[in-house]
């Protein structure tokens, strides 16, 4: 299963947007759907689902830098916005969570922040394309991301104030299963799943020891329903074997975390499936808003290519839709902003109940 995915920080657009938020005089509170005033500092770890710009911005686009180039960051297919370093037509999961907590966008990226400064909203350490263990691209692993987090705590860039009401998101989306894995060997797959979910659990517990108060952990979404795996069927049928692996991953993760306090699992598997692969005769209200559930808005001509890819003479090697809000998926593996909004809308109530407990 291959899930590779990957904003500007305090020096870029994110800072401008964050400054527009309704801060009080001390700059430490915001008003949102939680009711009253409360402030949460957000820290993001994992891969492209949580990355807000940690992969470098380059002039030449590639599969690892396309998030900084058109059509990424566009509001629709005909009018270009500013690429934000997110793998979406605009905002991604941390941004939607931030909005639910009364903010405008998610926290800025670690790699794009001023030295010795942590924004009051928090920071994202997530790196698109990374995993729990090392991947061929040598991207920062989950453990290495937490090393960076710990280093900033030790030098007091991240203070006790930041940690006092902190929330972390751990988003692992399947890159560990994309390289050198024989999905036909069930025993081998189960062994790898146990290693991955055990390591996720260990890193969640490490975050708690470092002082993070509450942690949100993503389940694995139904990878078999991503356009990357539904393209062979002309975007009509999900890959059941891949989704079987997803079920095994989520089962092991739930068992590992069941006794860990102050941890809430975000059920992406159900929230995604309710939209892209609902049971016969069923379908959520969120699903009905999407005319295209398995077809990507941005599609490469080459199954091995990527959204935004150009030829040597700068000719587009992809097509992009004009109405992303009608598509659940933006590219071969990532949801559109509308897709993320529909997913998190389903998970909002239990998530907010978890966050407001003891407050």
Long-range contacts (C-beta under 8 A, 24 or more apart in sequence): 1-174, 1-177, 1-178, 1-181, 1-183, 1-223, 1-229, 1-242, 1-245, 2-174, 2-175, 2-178, 2-228, 2-333, 3-47, 3-48, 3-173, 3-174, 3-175, 3-178, 3-223, 3-226, 3-333, 4-47, 4-48, 4-63, 4-64, 4-128, 4-129, 4-175, 4-178, 4-333, 5-47, 5-48, 5-49, 5-51, 5-87, 5-128, 5-129, 5-173, 5-333, 5-334, 6-47, 6-48, 6-51, 6-54, 6-55, 6-64, 6-65, 6-67, 6-85, 6-87, 6-127, 6-128, 6-129, 7-51, 7-52, 7-53, 7-84, 7-85, 7-86, 7-105, 7-106, 7-108, 7-109, 7-112, 7-124, 8-53, 8-84, 8-85, 8-108, 8-109, 8-112, 9-52, 9-53, 9-108, 9-109, 9-110, 9-111, 9-112, 9-113, 9-119, 10-108, 10-112, 10-113, 10-114, 10-117, 10-119, 11-112, 11-113, 11-114, 12-53, 12-108, 12-112, 13-82, 13-84, 14-52, 14-53, 14-84, 14-105, 14-106, 14-107, 14-108, 14-109, 15-108, 15-119, 17-104, 17-105, 18-103, 18-104, 18-105, 18-108, 18-119, 18-121, 20-104, 21-102, 21-103, 21-104, 21-121, 22-102, 23-120, 27-120, 28-120, 30-101, 30-102, 30-103, 31-102, 32-99, 32-100, 32-101, 32-102, 32-103, 33-100, 33-101, 33-102, 33-348, 33-352, 34-101, 34-102, 34-352, 34-355, 34-356, 38-165, 38-356, 38-359, 39-120, 39-165, 40-101, 40-165, 40-166, 40-167, 40-355, 41-107, 41-120, 41-121, 41-122, 41-162, 41-163, 41-164, 41-165, 41-166, 41-167, 42-94, 42-97, 42-98, 42-101, 42-106, 42-107, 42-121, 42-122, 42-166, 42-167, 42-168, 42-169, 43-107, 43-122, 43-123, 43-124, 43-125, 43-149, 43-166, 43-167, 43-168, 43-169, 43-207, 43-212, 44-94, 44-106, 44-107, 44-122, 44-123, 44-124, 44-125, 44-126, 44-168, 44-169, 44-171, 45-125, 45-126, 45-142, 45-145, 45-146, 45-149, 45-168, 45-169, 45-170, 45-171, 45-203, 45-207, 46-126, 46-130, 46-142, 46-145, 46-169, 46-170, 46-171, 46-172, 46-173, 46-218, 47-126, 47-127, 47-128, 47-129, 47-130, 47-131, 47-171, 47-172, 47-173, 47-175, 48-87, 48-92, 48-126, 48-128, 48-129, 48-173, 48-333, 48-334, 49-92, 49-93, 49-126, 49-171, 49-173, 49-218, 49-334, 50-92, 50-93, 50-94, 50-124, 50-126, 50-169, 50-171, 51-85, 51-86, 51-87, 51-92, 51-109, 51-124, 51-126, 51-127, 51-128, 52-84, 52-85, 52-86, 52-92, 52-94, 52-95, 52-105, 52-106, 52-107, 52-108, 52-109, 52-124, 52-126, 53-84, 53-85, 53-86, 53-108, 53-109, 53-111, 53-112, 53-124, 54-109, 54-110, 54-111, 54-112, 54-124, 54-125, 54-126, 54-127, 54-128, 54-140, 55-85, 55-111, 55-127, 55-128, 55-129, 56-111, 57-85, 61-308, 61-309, 61-310, 63-306, 63-309, 64-128, 64-129, 64-137, 66-306, 66-307, 66-308, 66-309, 67-128, 69-308, 70-308, 71-298, 71-307, 71-308, 71-320, 72-307, 72-308, 74-320, 74-324, 76-322, 76-323, 76-324, 76-325, 77-297, 77-320, 77-321, 77-322, 77-323, 77-324, 78-322, 85-109, 87-128, 87-330, 87-331, 87-333, 87-334, 88-330, 88-334, 88-335, 88-336, 88-337, 88-340, 89-297, 89-298, 89-324, 89-330, 89-336, 89-337, 90-336, 90-337, 91-337, 91-340, 92-334, 92-335, 92-337, 92-340, 93-169, 93-171, 93-218, 93-340, 93-343, 93-344, 94-124, 94-169, 95-337, 95-340, 96-337, 96-340, 96-341, 96-344, 97-169, 97-216, 97-344, 97-351, 100-344, 100-348, 100-351, 100-352, 101-355, 110-148, 115-157, 116-155, 116-157, 117-157, 118-152, 118-157, 118-158, 118-159, 118-162, 120-162, 122-162, 122-166, 123-149, 123-152, 123-158, 125-149, 126-171, 129-175, 130-175, 131-172, 131-174, 131-175, 131-176, 131-178, 131-196, 132-172, 132-176, 132-196, 132-199, 132-200, 132-203, 133-176, 133-195, 133-196, 133-199, 135-175, 135-176, 135-178, 135-179, 136-179, 142-170, 142-172, 142-199, 142-200, 142-203, 143-199, 143-203, 146-203, 146-206, 146-207, 146-210, 149-207, 149-210, 150-210, 153-210, 153-211, 160-211, 163-210, 163-211, 163-212, 163-213, 164-213, 165-213, 166-211, 166-212, 166-213, 166-214, 167-212, 167-213, 167-214, 167-215, 167-216, 167-355, 168-207, 168-212, 168-214, 168-215, 168-216, 169-215, 169-216, 169-217, 169-218, 170-200, 170-203, 170-204, 170-207, 170-215, 170-216, 170-217, 170-218, 171-218, 172-196, 172-200, 172-218, 172-220, 173-218, 173-220, 173-221, 173-223, 173-333, 174-220, 174-223, 174-246, 174-249, 177-245, 183-241, 183-242, 183-245, 189-245, 189-248, 190-248, 193-245, 193-248, 193-249, 193-252, 194-252, 196-249, 197-249, 197-252, 197-253, 197-256, 198-252, 198-256, 200-253, 200-256, 201-253, 201-256, 201-257, 201-260, 204-257, 204-260, 204-263, 205-260, 208-260, 208-262, 213-262, 214-262, 214-263, 214-264, 214-354, 214-355, 215-262, 215-263, 215-264, 216-263, 216-264, 216-265, 216-266, 216-351, 216-354, 217-253, 217-257, 217-263, 217-264, 217-265, 217-266, 218-265, 218-266, 218-268, 219-249, 219-250, 219-253, 219-254, 219-265, 219-266, 219-267, 219-268, 219-269, 220-246, 220-249, 220-250, 220-253, 220-268, 220-269, 221-246, 221-268, 221-269, 221-272, 222-246, 222-269, 222-272, 222-273, 222-276, 222-277, 225-272, 225-273, 225-276, 225-277, 225-294, 226-329, 226-332, 226-333, 227-294, 227-295, 227-296, 227-299, 227-329, 227-331, 227-332, 227-333, 228-332, 228-333, 230-294, 231-303, 231-332, 235-294, 235-295, 236-294, 238-276, 238-277, 238-294, 264-350, 264-351, 264-354, 264-355, 266-347, 266-351, 267-347, 268-343, 268-347, 270-346, 271-342, 271-343, 271-344, 271-346, 271-347, 272-343, 274-346, 275-328, 275-339, 275-342, 275-343, 276-328, 276-329, 284-346, 286-342, 286-343, 286-345, 286-346, 287-342, 289-325, 289-326, 289-338, 289-342, 290-326, 290-327, 290-328, 290-338, 290-339, 290-342, 291-326, 291-327, 292-321, 292-326, 292-327, 292-328, 292-329, 293-328, 294-328, 294-329, 295-327, 295-329, 296-327, 296-329, 296-330, 296-331, 296-332, 297-321, 297-324, 297-327, 297-329, 297-330, 297-331, 297-336, 298-330, 298-331, 299-331, 299-332, 300-332, 306-331, 306-332, 307-331, 307-332
